């Protein structure tokens, strides 16, 4: 008898519905499609400098409670209308969480938050949440971590991030080359820019790679390349990188690679030393740089939820505090309003000079 040589550490192959099956259960609607496309068009216009506004990706570190998430989305829709002449607001809707070692991997992987890993349930509920957000008229942003996941819900996303831990991954660069959204590549956790810049360059080119089609069958995916890749500065290596010197170095790195000089500043993570109360200071500093003539910063990112801070996941989920993050700490809703309104006022009257810069 031939010795077994494969799947030695695999304990099961559970059925996963195909992307087409999930889309049948949670179909796209006309209102949602309009919202997604409008969000993408605005982002592309900003990146092409046809639209002088900034975009702001704002929302919870991760979605764990759809009810609280929709409560947040509804409030954000109203605030987005208020600041729309200077800021294009996109809601951060992150379902997948990269882990250095262990921890909750996000709503799609473990929607019941009990290590039961009902991915089939998480995918359907995640898609439904994105559709609900889109039907509010709110474009959504997410991080692409699993290379198969965009087949299930990518049609409902307006902006995509490639994280600091995956910007160097060939798999994620190939995936980004085929995404229908603008894609932000984050600098590495050590603060270096090389992996992100090379990622933007790679994703701008055509690729062919293995993946799944809509019916769940293996396919060779061939892409045309994504022209809307850009750099996201999130700090790293023990220091922030949103200061004028760091942004100037980022501009030089992009120009050297012959890439559009488009920079997004993440107000969270190492740029705020993972202290959410410092995020408003980061935003204020970047707005000041724009007022002083900076033309490369096209967007900002903020981690925000209804309540400030974060909380551990308790054994009894009924003990979870409503609207409070279970991953990275966030600023609360009041602070979010103050941040966006302050940025809105600070940017009024200074953005017209940035058009077609």
Short mmCIF file of the C-alpha atoms (twelve columns), coordinates in Angstrom:
data_MODEL
# 
_entry.id   MODEL 
# 
loop_
_atom_site.group_PDB 
_atom_site.id 
_atom_site.type_symbol 
_atom_site.label_atom_id 
_atom_site.label_alt_id 
_atom_site.label_comp_id 
_atom_site.label_asym_id 
_atom_site.label_seq_id 
_atom_site.Cartn_x 
_atom_site.Cartn_y 
_atom_site.Cartn_z 
_atom_site.pdbx_PDB_model_num 
ATOM 1   C CA . UNK A 1   0.000   0.000  0.000   1 
ATOM 2   C CA . UNK A 2   1.340   3.444  -0.941  1 
ATOM 3   C CA . UNK A 3   2.056   5.600  2.077   1 
ATOM 4   C CA . UNK A 4   -0.201  8.612  2.516   1 
ATOM 5   C CA . UNK A 5   1.657   11.823 1.744   1 
ATOM 6   C CA . UNK A 6   -0.938  14.626 1.699   1 
ATOM 7   C CA . UNK A 7   -3.311  16.382 4.106   1 
ATOM 8   C CA . UNK A 8   -1.476  14.912 7.079   1 
ATOM 9   C CA . UNK A 9   -2.370  17.899 9.237   1 
ATOM 10  C CA . UNK A 10  -5.862  18.442 7.822   1 
ATOM 11  C CA . UNK A 11  -8.777  17.212 9.951   1 
ATOM 12  C CA . UNK A 12  -11.622 17.997 7.568   1 
ATOM 13  C CA . UNK A 13  -12.955 19.590 4.386   1 
ATOM 14  C CA . UNK A 14  -16.261 21.262 5.222   1 
ATOM 15  C CA . UNK A 15  -18.558 22.482 2.463   1 
ATOM 16  C CA . UNK A 16  -18.272 26.176 1.604   1 
ATOM 17  C CA . UNK A 17  -20.944 27.736 -0.615  1 
ATOM 18  C CA . UNK A 18  -19.606 29.195 -3.852  1 
ATOM 19  C CA . UNK A 19  -19.467 32.970 -4.404  1 
ATOM 20  C CA . UNK A 20  -22.468 32.611 -6.725  1 
ATOM 21  C CA . UNK A 21  -24.487 30.853 -4.007  1 
ATOM 22  C CA . UNK A 22  -23.727 33.546 -1.434  1 
ATOM 23  C CA . UNK A 23  -24.582 36.276 -3.956  1 
ATOM 24  C CA . UNK A 24  -27.900 34.551 -4.660  1 
ATOM 25  C CA . UNK A 25  -28.705 34.571 -0.939  1 
ATOM 26  C CA . UNK A 26  -27.632 38.226 -0.606  1 
ATOM 27  C CA . UNK A 27  -28.108 39.781 -4.049  1 
ATOM 28  C CA . UNK A 28  -26.829 43.154 -5.102  1 
ATOM 29  C CA . UNK A 29  -29.527 45.846 -5.247  1 
ATOM 30  C CA . UNK A 30  -29.744 48.859 -7.543  1 
ATOM 31  C CA . UNK A 31  -29.328 51.272 -4.635  1 
ATOM 32  C CA . UNK A 32  -26.291 49.413 -3.299  1 
ATOM 33  C CA . UNK A 33  -24.647 49.246 -6.728  1 
ATOM 34  C CA . UNK A 34  -25.118 52.990 -7.213  1 
ATOM 35  C CA . UNK A 35  -23.498 53.660 -3.831  1 
ATOM 36  C CA . UNK A 36  -20.512 51.402 -4.527  1 
ATOM 37  C CA . UNK A 37  -19.858 52.861 -7.965  1 
ATOM 38  C CA . UNK A 38  -20.287 56.447 -6.779  1 
ATOM 39  C CA . UNK A 39  -17.789 55.772 -3.995  1 
ATOM 40  C CA . UNK A 40  -15.251 54.308 -6.408  1 
ATOM 41  C CA . UNK A 41  -15.671 57.139 -8.904  1 
ATOM 42  C CA . UNK A 42  -15.082 59.751 -6.216  1 
ATOM 43  C CA . UNK A 43  -11.952 57.961 -4.963  1 
ATOM 44  C CA . UNK A 44  -10.574 57.612 -8.471  1 
ATOM 45  C CA . UNK A 45  -11.283 61.273 -9.152  1 
ATOM 46  C CA . UNK A 46  -9.346  62.261 -6.031  1 
ATOM 47  C CA . UNK A 47  -6.406  60.008 -6.965  1 
ATOM 48  C CA . UNK A 48  -6.401  61.431 -10.507 1 
ATOM 49  C CA . UNK A 49  -6.535  64.987 -9.081  1 
ATOM 50  C CA . UNK A 50  -9.759  65.704 -10.927 1 
ATOM 51  C CA . UNK A 51  -11.424 66.078 -7.519  1 
ATOM 52  C CA . UNK A 52  -9.498  68.303 -5.048  1 
ATOM 53  C CA . UNK A 53  -11.134 66.852 -1.935  1 
ATOM 54  C CA . UNK A 54  -9.552  64.451 0.514   1 
ATOM 55  C CA . UNK A 55  -11.019 61.053 1.296   1 
ATOM 56  C CA . UNK A 56  -11.245 59.766 4.846   1 
ATOM 57  C CA . UNK A 57  -11.552 56.063 5.653   1 
ATOM 58  C CA . UNK A 58  -13.206 56.020 9.072   1 
ATOM 59  C CA . UNK A 59  -14.825 53.320 11.160  1 
ATOM 60  C CA . UNK A 60  -14.274 50.509 13.650  1 
ATOM 61  C CA . UNK A 61  -11.003 48.591 13.771  1 
ATOM 62  C CA . UNK A 62  -13.189 45.567 13.004  1 
ATOM 63  C CA . UNK A 63  -16.868 44.718 12.682  1 
ATOM 64  C CA . UNK A 64  -18.087 42.260 15.314  1 
ATOM 65  C CA . UNK A 65  -21.693 43.389 15.923  1 
ATOM 66  C CA . UNK A 66  -23.690 44.197 12.757  1 
ATOM 67  C CA . UNK A 67  -26.333 46.082 14.760  1 
ATOM 68  C CA . UNK A 68  -23.790 48.480 16.271  1 
ATOM 69  C CA . UNK A 69  -22.028 48.671 12.916  1 
ATOM 70  C CA . UNK A 70  -25.192 49.811 11.136  1 
ATOM 71  C CA . UNK A 71  -25.925 52.277 13.935  1 
ATOM 72  C CA . UNK A 72  -22.465 53.736 13.287  1 
ATOM 73  C CA . UNK A 73  -22.983 53.708 9.500   1 
ATOM 74  C CA . UNK A 74  -26.257 55.610 9.811   1 
ATOM 75  C CA . UNK A 75  -24.622 58.325 11.912  1 
ATOM 76  C CA . UNK A 76  -21.665 58.478 9.538   1 
ATOM 77  C CA . UNK A 77  -23.968 58.929 6.544   1 
ATOM 78  C CA . UNK A 78  -25.344 62.115 8.105   1 
ATOM 79  C CA . UNK A 79  -21.880 63.403 9.002   1 
ATOM 80  C CA . UNK A 80  -20.582 62.591 5.502   1 
ATOM 81  C CA . UNK A 81  -23.255 64.799 3.968   1 
ATOM 82  C CA . UNK A 82  -22.229 67.636 6.268   1 
ATOM 83  C CA . UNK A 83  -18.569 67.631 5.179   1 
ATOM 84  C CA . UNK A 84  -18.921 66.440 1.591   1 
ATOM 85  C CA . UNK A 85  -17.648 69.617 -0.068  1 
ATOM 86  C CA . UNK A 86  -14.126 69.009 1.318   1 
ATOM 87  C CA . UNK A 87  -14.119 65.342 2.395   1 
ATOM 88  C CA . UNK A 88  -15.298 62.149 0.736   1 
ATOM 89  C CA . UNK A 89  -16.120 59.829 3.637   1 
ATOM 90  C CA . UNK A 90  -15.783 56.050 3.278   1 
ATOM 91  C CA . UNK A 91  -16.722 53.689 6.113   1 
ATOM 92  C CA . UNK A 92  -14.074 51.292 7.328   1 
ATOM 93  C CA . UNK A 93  -15.646 47.800 7.267   1 
ATOM 94  C CA . UNK A 94  -12.953 45.298 8.236   1 
ATOM 95  C CA . UNK A 95  -13.964 41.635 8.546   1 
ATOM 96  C CA . UNK A 96  -10.544 39.968 8.471   1 
ATOM 97  C CA . UNK A 97  -7.846  40.564 11.088  1 
ATOM 98  C CA . UNK A 98  -4.225  39.526 10.567  1 
ATOM 99  C CA . UNK A 99  -2.708  37.962 13.658  1 
ATOM 100 C CA . UNK A 100 0.953   37.876 14.651  1 
ATOM 101 C CA . UNK A 101 0.303   34.680 16.638  1 
ATOM 102 C CA . UNK A 102 -3.229  34.026 17.910  1 
ATOM 103 C CA . UNK A 103 -6.452  35.924 18.542  1 
ATOM 104 C CA . UNK A 104 -9.879  36.529 17.021  1 
ATOM 105 C CA . UNK A 105 -9.440  36.533 13.239  1 
ATOM 106 C CA . UNK A 106 -12.523 38.546 12.491  1 
ATOM 107 C CA . UNK A 107 -16.217 38.328 11.710  1 
ATOM 108 C CA . UNK A 108 -15.964 36.202 8.570   1 
ATOM 109 C CA . UNK A 109 -13.657 33.627 10.151  1 
ATOM 110 C CA . UNK A 110 -15.500 33.367 13.477  1 
ATOM 111 C CA . UNK A 111 -18.823 35.254 13.413  1 
ATOM 112 C CA . UNK A 112 -20.054 33.728 16.681  1 
ATOM 113 C CA . UNK A 113 -16.834 34.768 18.465  1 
ATOM 114 C CA . UNK A 114 -16.556 31.386 20.179  1 
ATOM 115 C CA . UNK A 115 -13.902 29.581 18.112  1 
ATOM 116 C CA . UNK A 116 -16.594 27.676 16.201  1 
ATOM 117 C CA . UNK A 117 -15.317 29.118 12.886  1 
ATOM 118 C CA . UNK A 118 -18.548 29.100 10.896  1 
ATOM 119 C CA . UNK A 119 -16.925 30.759 7.900   1 
ATOM 120 C CA . UNK A 120 -19.887 30.000 5.655   1 
ATOM 121 C CA . UNK A 121 -22.127 31.953 8.046   1 
ATOM 122 C CA . UNK A 122 -19.607 34.762 8.466   1 
ATOM 123 C CA . UNK A 123 -19.281 35.234 4.727   1 
ATOM 124 C CA . UNK A 124 -23.027 35.493 4.169   1 
ATOM 125 C CA . UNK A 125 -23.550 37.822 7.131   1 
ATOM 126 C CA . UNK A 126 -20.548 39.914 6.129   1 
ATOM 127 C CA . UNK A 127 -21.893 40.342 2.606   1 
ATOM 128 C CA . UNK A 128 -25.310 41.277 3.998   1 
ATOM 129 C CA . UNK A 129 -23.729 43.889 6.240   1 
ATOM 130 C CA . UNK A 130 -21.828 45.447 3.324   1 
ATOM 131 C CA . UNK A 131 -25.040 45.562 1.290   1 
ATOM 132 C CA . UNK A 132 -26.901 47.219 4.153   1 
ATOM 133 C CA . UNK A 133 -24.165 49.847 4.459   1 
ATOM 134 C CA . UNK A 134 -24.261 50.472 0.704   1 
ATOM 135 C CA . UNK A 135 -28.040 50.848 0.754   1 
ATOM 136 C CA . UNK A 136 -27.586 53.656 3.274   1 
ATOM 137 C CA . UNK A 137 -25.577 55.416 0.561   1 
ATOM 138 C CA . UNK A 138 -22.291 54.822 2.392   1 
ATOM 139 C CA . UNK A 139 -19.283 53.504 0.429   1 
ATOM 140 C CA . UNK A 140 -17.216 50.899 2.266   1 
ATOM 141 C CA . UNK A 141 -13.508 50.131 2.661   1 
ATOM 142 C CA . UNK A 142 -11.977 46.853 3.749   1 
ATOM 143 C CA . UNK A 143 -8.666  45.017 3.995   1 
ATOM 144 C CA . UNK A 144 -8.077  42.170 1.542   1 
ATOM 145 C CA . UNK A 145 -6.461  39.394 3.555   1 
ATOM 146 C CA . UNK A 146 -7.825  36.088 2.234   1 
ATOM 147 C CA . UNK A 147 -7.256  35.974 -1.558  1 
ATOM 148 C CA . UNK A 148 -10.546 34.130 -2.156  1 
ATOM 149 C CA . UNK A 149 -12.785 36.426 -0.089  1 
ATOM 150 C CA . UNK A 150 -13.111 39.269 -2.661  1 
ATOM 151 C CA . UNK A 151 -14.971 36.858 -4.956  1 
ATOM 152 C CA . UNK A 152 -17.714 36.766 -2.310  1 
ATOM 153 C CA . UNK A 153 -18.149 40.448 -1.499  1 
ATOM 154 C CA . UNK A 154 -15.768 42.557 -3.609  1 
ATOM 155 C CA . UNK A 155 -18.674 43.931 -5.650  1 
ATOM 156 C CA . UNK A 156 -19.828 45.792 -2.512  1 
ATOM 157 C CA . UNK A 157 -16.470 47.446 -1.697  1 
ATOM 158 C CA . UNK A 158 -15.251 50.869 -2.862  1 
ATOM 159 C CA . UNK A 159 -11.682 50.930 -1.420  1 
ATOM 160 C CA . UNK A 160 -9.293  48.172 -0.420  1 
ATOM 161 C CA . UNK A 161 -6.229  48.074 1.811   1 
ATOM 162 C CA . UNK A 162 -3.295  45.706 1.554   1 
ATOM 163 C CA . UNK A 163 -1.928  45.562 5.089   1 
ATOM 164 C CA . UNK A 164 1.574   46.111 6.404   1 
ATOM 165 C CA . UNK A 165 2.099   42.369 6.882   1 
ATOM 166 C CA . UNK A 166 0.943   41.411 3.378   1 
ATOM 167 C CA . UNK A 167 2.212   44.248 1.152   1 
ATOM 168 C CA . UNK A 168 5.270   42.142 0.343   1 
ATOM 169 C CA . UNK A 169 3.206   39.060 -0.554  1 
ATOM 170 C CA . UNK A 170 3.111   38.118 -4.228  1 
ATOM 171 C CA . UNK A 171 -0.337  36.600 -3.700  1 
ATOM 172 C CA . UNK A 172 -1.736  39.907 -2.459  1 
ATOM 173 C CA . UNK A 173 -0.039  41.946 -5.160  1 
ATOM 174 C CA . UNK A 174 -1.566  39.668 -7.791  1 
ATOM 175 C CA . UNK A 175 -4.966  39.912 -6.134  1 
ATOM 176 C CA . UNK A 176 -4.720  43.727 -5.966  1 
ATOM 177 C CA . UNK A 177 -3.976  43.843 -9.699  1 
ATOM 178 C CA . UNK A 178 -7.447  42.452 -10.370 1 
ATOM 179 C CA . UNK A 179 -9.526  44.287 -7.780  1 
ATOM 180 C CA . UNK A 180 -12.158 46.720 -9.057  1 
ATOM 181 C CA . UNK A 181 -11.350 49.278 -6.342  1 
ATOM 182 C CA . UNK A 182 -8.484  51.671 -5.664  1 
ATOM 183 C CA . UNK A 183 -5.963  49.888 -3.425  1 
ATOM 184 C CA . UNK A 184 -3.860  51.371 -0.625  1 
ATOM 185 C CA . UNK A 185 -0.618  49.551 0.223   1 
ATOM 186 C CA . UNK A 186 0.568   50.126 3.790   1 
ATOM 187 C CA . UNK A 187 4.225   50.580 4.642   1 
ATOM 188 C CA . UNK A 188 5.884   47.684 6.498   1 
ATOM 189 C CA . UNK A 189 5.645   47.326 10.281  1 
ATOM 190 C CA . UNK A 190 9.297   48.386 10.555  1 
ATOM 191 C CA . UNK A 191 8.403   51.671 8.858   1 
ATOM 192 C CA . UNK A 192 10.137  50.975 5.543   1 
ATOM 193 C CA . UNK A 193 8.449   51.959 2.281   1 
ATOM 194 C CA . UNK A 194 10.086  49.588 -0.176  1 
ATOM 195 C CA . UNK A 195 7.601   46.710 0.059   1 
ATOM 196 C CA . UNK A 196 4.586   49.006 -0.341  1 
ATOM 197 C CA . UNK A 197 6.083   50.928 -3.269  1 
ATOM 198 C CA . UNK A 198 7.051   47.680 -5.003  1 
ATOM 199 C CA . UNK A 199 3.565   46.363 -4.241  1 
ATOM 200 C CA . UNK A 200 1.914   49.347 -5.955  1 
ATOM 201 C CA . UNK A 201 4.202   48.886 -8.951  1 
ATOM 202 C CA . UNK A 202 3.549   45.134 -9.172  1 
ATOM 203 C CA . UNK A 203 -0.231  45.530 -8.799  1 
ATOM 204 C CA . UNK A 204 -0.282  48.043 -11.644 1 
ATOM 205 C CA . UNK A 205 0.843   45.317 -14.071 1 
ATOM 206 C CA . UNK A 206 -1.122  42.371 -15.542 1 
ATOM 207 C CA . UNK A 207 -0.880  39.032 -13.722 1 
ATOM 208 C CA . UNK A 208 -2.073  35.446 -14.162 1 
ATOM 209 C CA . UNK A 209 -2.597  33.255 -11.088 1 
ATOM 210 C CA . UNK A 210 -4.715  30.481 -9.595  1 
ATOM 211 C CA . UNK A 211 -8.008  31.332 -7.961  1 
ATOM 212 C CA . UNK A 212 -11.737 30.590 -7.902  1 
ATOM 213 C CA . UNK A 213 -14.400 31.692 -10.337 1 
ATOM 214 C CA . UNK A 214 -17.906 32.685 -9.272  1 
ATOM 215 C CA . UNK A 215 -19.081 29.078 -9.301  1 
ATOM 216 C CA . UNK A 216 -16.317 27.995 -6.922  1 
ATOM 217 C CA . UNK A 217 -14.277 26.146 -9.562  1 
ATOM 218 C CA . UNK A 218 -10.507 26.487 -9.840  1 
ATOM 219 C CA . UNK A 219 -9.579  29.026 -12.490 1 
ATOM 220 C CA . UNK A 220 -6.618  30.859 -13.959 1 
ATOM 221 C CA . UNK A 221 -7.366  34.477 -13.181 1 
ATOM 222 C CA . UNK A 222 -5.880  36.945 -15.644 1 
ATOM 223 C CA . UNK A 223 -5.836  40.633 -14.687 1 
ATOM 224 C CA . UNK A 224 -5.231  43.891 -16.528 1 
ATOM 225 C CA . UNK A 225 -3.481  45.620 -13.595 1 
ATOM 226 C CA . UNK A 226 -4.783  48.216 -11.155 1 
ATOM 227 C CA . UNK A 227 -3.957  51.837 -12.014 1 
ATOM 228 C CA . UNK A 228 -5.188  53.170 -8.670  1 
ATOM 229 C CA . UNK A 229 -2.630  51.836 -6.222  1 
ATOM 230 C CA . UNK A 230 -1.336  54.313 -3.650  1 
ATOM 231 C CA . UNK A 231 0.775   54.472 -0.492  1 
ATOM 232 C CA . UNK A 232 -0.579  54.402 3.053   1 
ATOM 233 C CA . UNK A 233 1.718   55.662 5.829   1 
ATOM 234 C CA . UNK A 234 0.898   53.977 9.135   1 
ATOM 235 C CA . UNK A 235 4.157   54.517 11.032  1 
ATOM 236 C CA . UNK A 236 6.377   51.702 12.188  1 
ATOM 237 C CA . UNK A 237 9.742   50.769 13.596  1 
ATOM 238 C CA . UNK A 238 8.988   52.616 16.801  1 
ATOM 239 C CA . UNK A 239 8.040   55.978 15.328  1 
ATOM 240 C CA . UNK A 240 5.317   57.797 13.367  1 
ATOM 241 C CA . UNK A 241 5.805   58.779 9.725   1 
ATOM 242 C CA . UNK A 242 3.203   61.474 9.081   1 
ATOM 243 C CA . UNK A 243 5.616   64.405 9.678   1 
ATOM 244 C CA . UNK A 244 6.738   66.629 6.799   1 
ATOM 245 C CA . UNK A 245 10.115  64.909 6.453   1 
ATOM 246 C CA . UNK A 246 8.588   61.429 6.309   1 
ATOM 247 C CA . UNK A 247 5.972   62.522 3.785   1 
ATOM 248 C CA . UNK A 248 8.689   64.171 1.670   1 
ATOM 249 C CA . UNK A 249 10.659  60.905 1.673   1 
ATOM 250 C CA . UNK A 250 7.512   59.034 0.656   1 
ATOM 251 C CA . UNK A 251 6.973   61.468 -2.208  1 
ATOM 252 C CA . UNK A 252 10.544  60.895 -3.375  1 
ATOM 253 C CA . UNK A 253 10.175  57.101 -3.200  1 
ATOM 254 C CA . UNK A 254 6.997   57.174 -5.296  1 
ATOM 255 C CA . UNK A 255 8.485   59.595 -7.829  1 
ATOM 256 C CA . UNK A 256 11.629  57.471 -8.151  1 
ATOM 257 C CA . UNK A 257 9.435   54.455 -8.966  1 
ATOM 258 C CA . UNK A 258 7.586   56.614 -11.529 1 
ATOM 259 C CA . UNK A 259 4.325   56.176 -9.625  1 
ATOM 260 C CA . UNK A 260 1.649   58.818 -8.941  1 
ATOM 261 C CA . UNK A 261 2.602   60.749 -5.823  1 
ATOM 262 C CA . UNK A 262 -0.492  59.849 -3.801  1 
ATOM 263 C CA . UNK A 263 -0.152  59.420 -0.038  1 
ATOM 264 C CA . UNK A 264 -2.722  58.444 2.586   1 
ATOM 265 C CA . UNK A 265 -1.953  58.948 6.286   1 
ATOM 266 C CA . UNK A 266 -3.305  56.402 8.751   1 
ATOM 267 C CA . UNK A 267 -3.917  58.364 11.964  1 
ATOM 268 C CA . UNK A 268 -3.935  55.141 13.976  1 
ATOM 269 C CA . UNK A 269 -1.433  52.312 14.497  1 
ATOM 270 C CA . UNK A 270 2.159   53.480 14.980  1 
ATOM 271 C CA . UNK A 271 1.324   57.028 13.878  1 
ATOM 272 C CA . UNK A 272 -0.541  57.483 17.148  1 
ATOM 273 C CA . UNK A 273 1.526   54.992 19.167  1 
ATOM 274 C CA . UNK A 274 -1.701  52.910 19.266  1 
ATOM 275 C CA . UNK A 275 -3.187  55.528 21.571  1 
ATOM 276 C CA . UNK A 276 -6.545  56.481 20.051  1 
ATOM 277 C CA . UNK A 277 -6.644  59.810 21.880  1 
ATOM 278 C CA . UNK A 278 -3.683  60.920 19.729  1 
ATOM 279 C CA . UNK A 279 -5.492  60.368 16.419  1 
ATOM 280 C CA . UNK A 280 -7.044  63.874 16.416  1 
ATOM 281 C CA . UNK A 281 -3.558  65.370 16.787  1 
ATOM 282 C CA . UNK A 282 -2.299  63.415 13.788  1 
ATOM 283 C CA . UNK A 283 -5.235  64.548 11.662  1 
ATOM 284 C CA . UNK A 284 -4.792  68.150 12.757  1 
ATOM 285 C CA . UNK A 285 -1.097  68.037 11.861  1 
ATOM 286 C CA . UNK A 286 -1.761  66.629 8.387   1 
ATOM 287 C CA . UNK A 287 -4.505  69.175 7.691   1 
ATOM 288 C CA . UNK A 288 -2.006  71.879 8.698   1 
ATOM 289 C CA . UNK A 289 0.505   70.480 6.182   1 
ATOM 290 C CA . UNK A 290 -2.151  70.678 3.461   1 
ATOM 291 C CA . UNK A 291 -2.948  74.258 4.441   1 
ATOM 292 C CA . UNK A 292 0.769   75.005 4.166   1 
ATOM 293 C CA . UNK A 293 0.863   73.691 0.602   1 
ATOM 294 C CA . UNK A 294 1.219   69.893 0.686   1 
ATOM 295 C CA . UNK A 295 -0.258  68.337 -2.451  1 
ATOM 296 C CA . UNK A 296 0.632   64.673 -2.075  1 
ATOM 297 C CA . UNK A 297 -1.692  63.718 0.799   1 
ATOM 298 C CA . UNK A 298 -4.988  62.595 -0.712  1 
ATOM 299 C CA . UNK A 299 -6.539  60.788 2.239   1 
ATOM 300 C CA . UNK A 300 -6.608  59.903 5.913   1 
ATOM 301 C CA . UNK A 301 -7.622  56.858 7.942   1 
ATOM 302 C CA . UNK A 302 -9.198  56.887 11.416  1 
ATOM 303 C CA . UNK A 303 -10.192 54.056 13.766  1 
ATOM 304 C CA . UNK A 304 -13.468 55.094 15.332  1 
ATOM 305 C CA . UNK A 305 -16.541 53.484 16.891  1 
ATOM 306 C CA . UNK A 306 -19.504 54.516 19.025  1 
ATOM 307 C CA . UNK A 307 -17.619 54.137 22.309  1 
ATOM 308 C CA . UNK A 308 -13.979 54.918 23.036  1 
ATOM 309 C CA . UNK A 309 -11.273 52.323 23.678  1 
ATOM 310 C CA . UNK A 310 -11.610 48.566 23.297  1 
ATOM 311 C CA . UNK A 311 -12.629 45.485 25.275  1 
ATOM 312 C CA . UNK A 312 -11.665 41.821 25.521  1 
ATOM 313 C CA . UNK A 313 -14.096 39.217 24.198  1 
ATOM 314 C CA . UNK A 314 -15.832 37.753 27.288  1 
ATOM 315 C CA . UNK A 315 -16.979 34.118 27.566  1 
ATOM 316 C CA . UNK A 316 -20.532 35.461 27.943  1 
ATOM 317 C CA . UNK A 317 -21.068 37.605 24.837  1 
ATOM 318 C CA . UNK A 318 -24.055 39.303 26.477  1 
ATOM 319 C CA . UNK A 319 -21.465 41.157 28.561  1 
ATOM 320 C CA . UNK A 320 -20.002 42.918 25.503  1 
ATOM 321 C CA . UNK A 321 -20.265 46.706 25.664  1 
ATOM 322 C CA . UNK A 322 -22.339 48.010 22.768  1 
ATOM 323 C CA . UNK A 323 -20.375 49.895 20.140  1 
ATOM 324 C CA . UNK A 324 -16.943 49.254 21.639  1 
ATOM 325 C CA . UNK A 325 -14.130 47.627 19.631  1 
ATOM 326 C CA . UNK A 326 -12.926 44.100 20.417  1 
ATOM 327 C CA . UNK A 327 -9.665  44.655 18.523  1 
ATOM 328 C CA . UNK A 328 -7.670  47.922 18.433  1 
ATOM 329 C CA . UNK A 329 -8.865  50.825 20.560  1 
ATOM 330 C CA . UNK A 330 -10.899 53.524 18.785  1 
ATOM 331 C CA . UNK A 331 -11.960 57.110 19.332  1 
ATOM 332 C CA . UNK A 332 -15.636 57.550 20.215  1 
ATOM 333 C CA . UNK A 333 -18.400 59.028 18.077  1 
ATOM 334 C CA . UNK A 334 -18.231 62.505 19.618  1 
ATOM 335 C CA . UNK A 335 -14.508 62.690 18.885  1 
ATOM 336 C CA . UNK A 336 -15.138 61.419 15.344  1 
ATOM 337 C CA . UNK A 337 -17.584 64.248 14.721  1 
ATOM 338 C CA . UNK A 338 -15.136 66.782 16.126  1 
ATOM 339 C CA . UNK A 339 -12.272 65.425 13.996  1 
ATOM 340 C CA . UNK A 340 -14.151 65.487 10.711  1 
ATOM 341 C CA . UNK A 341 -15.803 68.846 11.341  1 
ATOM 342 C CA . UNK A 342 -12.475 70.392 12.331  1 
ATOM 343 C CA . UNK A 343 -10.777 68.977 9.228   1 
ATOM 344 C CA . UNK A 344 -13.675 70.198 7.109   1 
ATOM 345 C CA . UNK A 345 -13.278 73.746 8.395   1 
ATOM 346 C CA . UNK A 346 -9.509  73.627 8.066   1 
ATOM 347 C CA . UNK A 347 -9.662  72.478 4.447   1 
ATOM 348 C CA . UNK A 348 -12.270 74.953 3.220   1 
ATOM 349 C CA . UNK A 349 -10.822 77.461 0.811   1 
ATOM 350 C CA . UNK A 350 -7.459  75.703 0.367   1 
ATOM 351 C CA . UNK A 351 -8.288  72.656 -1.760  1 
ATOM 352 C CA . UNK A 352 -8.992  74.296 -5.120  1 
ATOM 353 C CA . UNK A 353 -5.260  74.828 -5.708  1 
ATOM 354 C CA . UNK A 354 -4.719  71.047 -5.516  1 
ATOM 355 C CA . UNK A 355 -6.857  70.224 -8.519  1 
ATOM 356 C CA . UNK A 356 -4.821  68.643 -11.317 1 
ATOM 357 C CA . UNK A 357 -1.664  69.366 -9.325  1 
# 
